[in-house]
Amino acid sequence: MAPSSREYPPSVPNFELCFRALSGDAGRSCTKSAQIQCRTGHVRYEGVTVKVIGTAGHIDHGKSTLVRHLTGIDPDRLEEEKRRGMTIDLGFAWFSMPSGETVSVVDVPGHERFVKTMLAGAAGIDMALVVIAVDEGVMPQTREHLDILELLEVRRGVVALTKTDLVDEEWVGLITDQVREALSHRILGRMAIVPVSSVTGAGIDTLLARMSFELAKIGDRPQATVHYLPVDRVFAMKGFGTVLTGTLQGGEIRQGDPIEIVPGGRRGRIRGLQTHNNLAERAAVGDRVALNVVGLSRDDVRRGDVAAEPGTIVETDHVDAFVRVLPEARAPLVHGAQVMAHLGAAERSAAIRVLSGSVIEPGSSGWVRLRFGDSVGVIRRQHVVLRVPAPGRTIAGGLVADPSPARRRIDAAGLERLESLLSDNLHIAAEAALSGRRPRTAPEIARLLGVDVETSSRTLNHVVANGCARRLSNSYVTGAGWQQMTERIRAKLAKYHETFPSRRGMPREELRRKVGWTVDTWSAALTALERDETVRTRDSVVSLPDHRGGIDDRREQADRVIALLRQTPYAPPAASAAIGQVGADSSLLLAMVEEGSLVRVDEDLYFDRETLEAMTVRVLDSIRSEGQVTVAQVRDAFGTSRKYALATLEYLDGEHLTRRIGEARILGSKA
């Protein structure tokens, strides 16, 4: 092979040398020259958004050879690849363009059996380098790779017409026309076609110039997204532990950051970080990254998992997506179809449910729900490609709109919501994400939209300022959602008043549980509802504004009973004794229970509503904190006797707020 006129980068330190330097062991374990290499490579690419070039093309068309010629790095790292002379796994390289811009290169297999590996590498690329050998022309895997690039919406690329040293110029012209015809109906239809030879170096400078031209037209990726690393390789290094590799597709990661593996939720910490085999303290979107992590074993991670900031990526077994069926697909996409879904580096079996109609014809688009065989980490607007397993072929692809859809049927309004969720306008997407009766917090919306919490909060506050949503403490709800909830609360209170006409209203906590809101949100919501004159709150009960229930003619006696019970709130006197002291009979107790101001716990044991609710909250919080609670612990917590503690817990058992296990209580089904 003739040497190229380009200068190749110097040898780069391997994983082991770099991670030793990063962990402070270089002085003991590395040679002096290796230490210098490690240090001079440090922070070389920090702060730069690195664009990613992905190869595509049929087997043995010269993809890896061309990458090696451009970069000086052999992307075929496996012994089997070198022995067989074919790429069977992802290969990676990097180099500086003539403009000085550093780019990553992902080299993918061309064999039909390894299309799923190609998909793992193609996800997240910015530009395609389509390699077609001039002695064979366009081949089946050329076409499938072009289909995949189109479904992934890769809009920039260059065709390298390789092996021109084997044919004459007339043949090059004929194959160029064939390639142009194959590209004519595609997004990448205007790609430049550059004849090259990796043997003689002919055309390489022209190819680099065209690649630079195309890269210059690609804008930086959005920086608001959370850091998101689809894992495409995992291995263990003796003395260092687990190493994960991938191409960073969102946000920024730093040495020392905590990470979570999705699916599964296993957590670790980034001990060391490399970008393009150079030590770094941080990495940005597009960087080829190797993470040395602590707290995770090799068996905790697999290809297709996502490494991300804890709590930011949705783990799901079903998504709603907008897909396009390829015109060349042999059959439409129908309900119940079984496919293989590719998202990032992950591959999952999936069942199709067509949401818009019952079938999506070849060349057409529509909404589908994908139900996966195993859970997967997904982010909104992530590309998904669908293939049928036998015979293996790509049939459709598109974008995920809702990574965690509700398990209910989708109507016309639901499809409109999905369209809004898919919008690249965050304000529109945020309003759609809020739709529904339940308020959502900024972190919840951040996970659904695939952005950081700060961006989520800023976007939601903008939606509120435009009058499209309301803020309730730390939660948000749309105007339509608020109206639906208001009507639901009115209906529940009206039914309660009809059932218990003498009661002043429904206990606040009971109404909150029926509504299903958090304590903080409920408090803010009640304030807003009362300000809007939707409800009226009195003590611990809520009623409609015009409700006049209660025992007003015996209110003084009722208040005196409450006062007597509150003198020793956690060990109240017998109810019969209390009503005797105020000169009333048992009908007052019945009326107060119906009203809701008293709660009967045992034969002659009554608590006032507020005291019992406060005790309930403390008991449930204790169980959530400690896992369980005993009679003795409740007795000591309230400074009461076993009699009252036991009666209280048995009452909570009956309300299914607690459940007895041996001598302890755990949370019940309604807690």
N, C-alpha and C positions, 0 to 999 in steps of 0.2 A: 504494500500500500504506500502510495506517495505521501510524504508528509504534507500537512496543511500549512499554508502560510500564516495562519492565525496563531497567536500565542495562547497556549493552554494555561489554566491556572496551576499554581504549584500544588504538590501533593498536599492533601488535607489530612488532618489528624483523624484517627478512627474514633468510634464511640468511646472505647475504653480510655484512651489517652485524654480525651476531652473531659470525660466525667471524673477522672481522677483529679485533673486540675481544678475542676469546679468544686469538688468535695474537699480540696485542700490536701490531697494525697500526692500531688505531682512530684514534690521534692523527694519523696521516698520511692515512688514506683515508676516514674517516667524518666527518660533520658533528658538531658539539658535541651537538646534540639527540639524534642517533643514539647517540652514546657514552653519554649519560645513560640512554636507553632500554635499551641493552645492560646497563649496570651495574645499573639498578633491577630488571631482570628476573632477575638472577643469583641462583641457588639458591632461586628462588621456591617450587619444588615439592620441594626435596630432603628426603629422609627420609620422604616420604608415599607410602603405597601407593595409587596412583590407580586407581580402578575404570574399566572400559571399557564404554561403551554402544554397541551396534551397531544400526543401522537395518535393517529388513527390509520387503519389500513389493514390489508390482507396479510396473512402469514407469509414470511420470507420476502417481503417487499423492501426490506432494508431499513426499517424504522430504527432499530437499536444501533445499527451501523452509522446511520445519519446522526443520531443523538451523540454517539461516541465521537464522531468527527466534529460536531459543533461545540461540544463541551469538554472533551478530553476525559470524560468519565464513562466507564462502561456500566450501562444500566442493568445488564444481566449479571446479577449478584450470585445466583444459585449455580452450584456445580452442574446440576442437571441441565440448566439452560446452556451453559458453555459446552457441555458434552453433546447435546442434541442440536445446538445451533439455532434454537428457537426460544422466544420469550414465553414463559408460562406463568410468571407472576409480575406484579408491578415493578417497574424500575424507575429510579429517580436520579435526576442530575440538575445542574444549575450552571449558569454562566452569565457573563456580562455581554450585552449587546454592544454594537459599535457606538451607540449613543451613551454608553456607560450604565444603562439600566440593567439591574440584576433580575433575571427571570428564573423561575423554576420550570423544570421539564418533567412531565410524567410520561413514561414510556409504557404502553399497554400491549398485551398479547394480541396477535392477529388471528390465532386459531379459533375456529367456531366453538370449540369446547371451552374456551376461556373467555367468552363474551361477558360472563358475570364478573370476571376479574377486570375486564376492560371498563365495565360500568363503575366499579369501585374506584378506578383511577380517574375516569372522565368527569365524575361529579365535582363541580366546583372549578373547572378550568375556565380560563378567560379567552383563550385562543386555541384553535386547532391547527396542528401541523399534519395535514393529510398526506400520507406517503403512498404513492402508487408506482410500482415498478413498470418501467416503460416496455419491458419485454413481455409482460402479461396483460397490462391494462387493468381496467376496472373489473374486480372480481367480487364474488358474493359477500365476503366479509367487508370489502370496501363499502358496498351499498348499505350493509347493516350498520357499520360504524357511522356512516353519514346519516342514517335514520336516527341513531342514538344522539348524535350531535345536534340534530334538529330538534328532537324532543327535549333536550337539555337547554335549548335556546342559546347555543353558542353561535354568536353572530359575526365573529371575526375569525379568519383563518387564511392559510396559504397551502396550496398543493405543491408538494415536492415530487417531481417526476424523476424517480431515481433510476440508477443503472444505465444512464445514457451512454456510458462507454461501451455498452454491448450492442448498440444499434446505430443505424445511420440517421441523419437529420430528417429524411423523408418519413421514416417510421415514427420518429418523435412527433412530427406534425400530425400524423394519423391518430396516434394515441391522445395527443392534446385535444383533438376534435372529439374523440370518444369521451374523454373526461368532461369536456365542456357540456356535452349532451347529457351526461349523467347528473351534472350539477344544475341543469337549466331550470328545474322546478323547485329548487331548494332555497332556504334562507341563505345558505352559503354559496348561492349560484354565481356570485361575481368574484369568487376567490381568484387571486392571481395563480397561474400555473407556471412554476419555475423548473425547468429541466436542470438536474444536478447529477454529479457523480461523486460518491464518497471515496472512490478510488483515485481519481485524478484531481479532485477539488474543484472541477469545473462547475460554475453556477452557484457556488456556495456564497460568495460575496453578494450576488444578486438576491439570493434567498434571504440572507440576513437583512439586507436593506428593505426587502418587502415585509419581513416580519417586524422590523422596527417601525415601519410605516403603519402597519395594522395595530401594533401595540399602542402607538401614540394616540390612536382614536378610541382607546378603551379608557373610560373614566375609572377613578378609584372606587372600590366597593364601599357601601355604607359602613360607617364606623360605629353606629349606634347599637348594632346587634351584640348580643352576649358572645363571649368566646365559645367557639363551637368547633370541635376537632373530631371528625369521623376517623376512627382508628382503622388503618388498613394493614398494620403489622404490629405484632406483639412478640417480644422475646425476653428472656432473662439473661442478665449478664453477671457472671460470678463476681462477687464482691460489691455489686452495685444494686442488684435487684431487678425490678421490672422496667422495661423500656417500651414505650408506646410511640408509634410514628403515625403521621398523617399530614394532610395539608390543612392549615388553619383557615376555616371558611367564615369566620366572624369574630369581631372583637379583637382583644389583645390578651395575651397571657404573660405572666411574669414568674420568675423563679420564686419559689416559696408560696405560690398560690395554692389554695385547696382545690381539688377537683372531685367531681362525682362521675361515676361511670353509669351511663344510662343505655339499656335498662338494667335494673338491679339495685341502683342506689348505693353501691359500694363507694367509699370515699378514701382519698389519699391526698398526698401533698407533693408538689413538684420540687424535687430535690435538685435536679439539674436540667438544663434546657439547651438544646442546640438548634440552630437554623442553618441548614446546608452544611452540616458537619462543623460549624463554627460555634464556639461557646457564646451564649448571649444571656442577658438578664431578662429579656422580654422578646416576644415575637408578635408580628402583626399579620393581618389578613393576607393570605396568599403564600405565607412562609411555609416551606417544607420543614416540619418540626419533629424532633425526637425528644421525648420527655422521660427522664429518669424519675420514677415516682416511688415514694415510700408509703407503706400502709396498704399496698395492693400486691397480690401475688400474680404470677403469670397466669394462673387458672382463673383469676377474677375478671379477666378481660379477654375479649375475642374480637376478631375482625368484624367490623360492622357496628360495634358499640360506639357510643359517643362520649368523649371526655369533655366536660363542661364545668362551668362555675356551679357549685351546689345549688339545687333548687330552681334552676333556670330553664331546663329542657323538659319537655313533656314526654313522659313514658306512656305509651298507648298501644292498644292492640287493634285500633280502628281509626281511620281518618276519612275525611271528606275531601275529594280532589276534583279538579276540572281537568279532563284528559281529552286528548285528540287521538283518534284511531288513524293509523297510517293508511293512506290510500291503497298501498300494496297489501294490506292485511287480507288474509284469505276469507275471513268471516267477520261479522259484526261482533261487538262486545255486548254480551247479554247477561241478564240476571243469573247468578249462580255460577258464572264462569270461574274456573280455577286458573290462576296465573301465578307467576313469580314476580314479586314487586321489588324493585331496587331503589333504595333511598340512601344517598350518600354512599358509604362503603357497605351498607347492609343489604342482605338479600332475605326476603321472607315469602313464604307461600301466602296467598291471599285469595279470598272469595270476593267476587264482584257483586255489588248491588247497584243497579242503575237507578239514579235518583230522578233524572229528568226523562220521563218516558220509560220504556222498557228495553230499549236497544239503542246502541250507538253504531251507526253504519260506518264502513271504511271511508275515510276522508272527512268524517264529521266529528264534532266535539260534544261533550256533555258532562254532567255531574255524576260521580260515582262515589260509593262508600266502599272502602277496602277494609276487609276484616282479616287481620293477619293471624297466622298460626302461632306466632310468638310475638311478645311485645317488642317495641323498638323505640329508640329515641328520635323524635321528629320535631322540626321547627317549621313555623308557617312559611309558606312560599318556597318550601323545599321541593326540588324536582323529584318526580317519581317516574320510573320507566317500567312498563309492563311487558313481560315476555311469556310465551307459552312454553312449557318444558319439553314437549315431545310432539313433533320435531322442534328443536329449539329455534325460536325466532322472535324478534321484537315486533310487537303489534300496536303499542300505544304508549302515551306518556303525557305528563302534564305537571301541574303544581298543586301542592297541598294547601287547601284553604283553611280548614279547621283540623288541627292536630288532636283535638279531644272533643268530638261532637257528642251531644246528648243522644242517648239510646232511644230515639223516638222517630216516628215517620217525619219526612221532610215535606212541607207544603210549599205553596208559592212564596209565602213570606220567608220561609226557611231558605229557599234558593236565592232570594234577594239578599238575605243576610250573608250567604256564602260568597256571593259576588262582591259584596262590600268588604268581607274579610280578606279577599284575595287582592284588594286594591293596594297599590304601592304608596297610597296616601295614608299615612298613619292615623290621621284624624278620622277619616272615613272608616278605617279598619277598627279603630278603638271603639267607635260608637257601635259598630256591629258586634264587637266582642262583648260589650256591655248588655246587649239585648237579652231580655228575660227578666223575670221578677226578682231574682236574687241579686243583691248588690255584690260587687266584686272589688277587691282591693287592687292597688297599683301593682304589687308583685304578681297577683293572679293574672292580670292583663298583660304584664310583661312576659310571662311564660307563654301565654297564648299568642302574642304578637311576635315573640322572638327578639325582644329588645331588653335593654337594661332597665332597672327600676326607675332610675332618674328620668330616662326618656319617657317611660310609661306615665309617670306622675305629671310631667310637663305636658304630655299629649292630652291626658285626661282633664287636666285643669283648663286646657284650651277648649275642650269639648264642653265643659261646664260653663265657661265664659260665654260661649256661643248659644247658651240656652238649650243645648241638646241633652244635658244630663244634670243630675243633682249630686252633690257631695254630702255624704252622711258620715261624719267622723272620718275614719280612714277608708271608707268605701264609697263606691260610685254606682249610680243606677241611671238608666236612660229616663227621659220624660215619659215614654210609653210604658216602661217597666214600673215606674213610680205610680202611674195611673192605674195599671193593672193591680198592683199591690194594694193601693188605696181602696179599690173596689172590693178586693178580696177581704180586707180587714173589715170593711163595712158589713159585708155579708156574714162574716163569722160573728161579729158583735150582735147583729140583728138576730141571728139564730140563737145566740146565747141568751139574749134578753127575752126571747120568746120561751125558751126552756126554763129560765130562772128569772121570772119577772120581778121578784122581790129583792134580788141581789142588786147591789149598786153597779156592778160591772164584772167583767172577766179579769181575773188576776193577770197582772202584767206578764209574769213569767210564763203562764200558761199560754197566753196569746203569742208570745215570742216563739215558744216551741212549735206552735201550730204554723206560724209563718216561716220558721226555719232560719231566722237571722241571728247573727252573733250579738252578744250582749252590748258591745260598744255601738254597733250599727243600730240596734234596736232603740237604745236610749236616744240617739240623735234623731231617729225616725219618729219616735213619739213626740219629741219636741216640735218637729216640723209638722206633724199631723195635728197637733193641738194648736199650733200657730195658724194652720189653714182651717181650723174649726171643723176638722174631720172627726176628731174624737175628743173626749174629755177624760183627764186623768184625775183620780181622787185617791190619795194615799197609794195603795198598791194595786188599784184596780183601774181598768180602762172601760169606758162606755161610749156609746154614741151621744152626741151633745144634748139631745132632747130626751134621753132616758131618765126616768125619775124613780127608779126602783129603790128598795131599801126599807128600813124600819124607822122612818123619821119620827113616828109618834112615840117610840121607845128608845130614841137615840141616846138620851142621857144615861139610861140604865145600861145600854150596850157599851157606851164609852167607859163606864165604871167597871164593867166586867173585863174589858181589855186592859184597863189600868191595873186591876188586881192581878191578872195573869202576868203582866210585864214587871211586876215587882220582883218576881223570881222567874225570869223569862225561860230559863232552861230547866226549871223544876216547878212548873206552875201548880197552884192548888187545884184540888178536884173541882171540876166544873160545877157540880151540884152545890158545893160549898160557896163558890163564887156567886152564882145566881141567887142563893139564899141571902147572902150579905147585901145584895142590892134590891131585895124584895121582889124578885121576878120568879117566873116558873120556867119549866123546861122548854116551853114554846119559844122563849127568847133565844135559847141555844140553837134550836132548829132554824129559826129565822136568821141568826147570825151565820150559821153554816151555809145556808142557802144564799145569803148575801155575799159570802166569801170572806168575811172578816175573821172567822174562826175556822179551824180545821180539826176534825175529830181524828185523833190518832189511836186512842184505845177506849175502853169502856167508859171511863169517866175522866179521860185525859184529852184536853183540848189545848191547842196552841193558837195564839193569834197568827194570822197569815204572814205578816212581815217577819216575825221571829222564825217561823218554820222555813220560810223561803231562804232566810239568811243561813240557817243551820244546814239546809240542803246544799246550798252553794259551797259551804266550807267542807262538808263531807265529800262531795263529788270532786272538789279540787284536791283534797287530800288523797283520794283514790287515784286520780290522774297523776299525781306527783309520786306517790309511793307504790302504786300498783294494787293496794288493798287497804282495808281499815278494819279494826276489830271493835267490839263493844267497849272494851277497856279504853281504847284510844279515843273513842267518841266521848266517853264519860269524862276522861281527863281533859279533853280539848274544851269542853263546855263547863267544866267544874260542877257537874251534876252527879246523879247517882246512876247505878246500873239500870234501875227500873226505867228511868226516862231515856237513857241511851238506847236500851234494847227496844223500847216501844217506838222510838224514832226510826231506828234501822228497819224494824219490821214494817213500819208504814212505808218507808222508801222501797222496801222489797215489793210490797203490794202495788206500788206505783210503777214498778219495773225500772226505777232509777238506779237501784242497786240489786245485786244478786248474791245470795249466800253460798259460799264455798267453804264447807267445814265450819270453822269458828270465825271466818273472815268474810268481808263483803268486797265484791268487785263491782265494776260498772254494769248497770243493767242495759237492756235493749233500748230504753227511751232516754238514757242519760245524754 
